C-alpha cells in the first residue's frame, strides 16, 4: 500500500464515521490539551484555554444556526452551558477541572 492509498483509505474511513462521533472526537482532543494544562501555568495552559474557547465559540455558532436540527430546548441549553464555559475562561485563573468535566459530559452525550 502506498502513502497515497493509505491517505485515501483514511479519508474514506473518517468520512464514513458518524458526525456526532467526529464532533465528540474534537471535544476529546481539546480536553486532552486541557488535561496537559493542569500541570502547566505557562504557554500550554494559554493554548489549551484558547483552543477550548475556539471550540465553544464554534459550537455556539453551529447551535444558533437556523438550519441546526437539534430540538430548540437542547440548543438553548447548550448555548447557555457554552456561555458559562466562556465566562469561566474569562476569569484570571480558569477552573481547568470544570472545563474538562463539561467537555467530557458533552462528548459523552454526543456518543450516547
Secondary structure by P-SEA (a helix, b strand, c coil): ccaaaaaaaaaaaaaaccaaaaaaaaaaaaaaaaaaacccccaaaaaaaaaaaaaaaaaaaaaacccccccaaaaaaaaaaaaaaaaaaaccccaaaaaaaaaaaaaaaaac
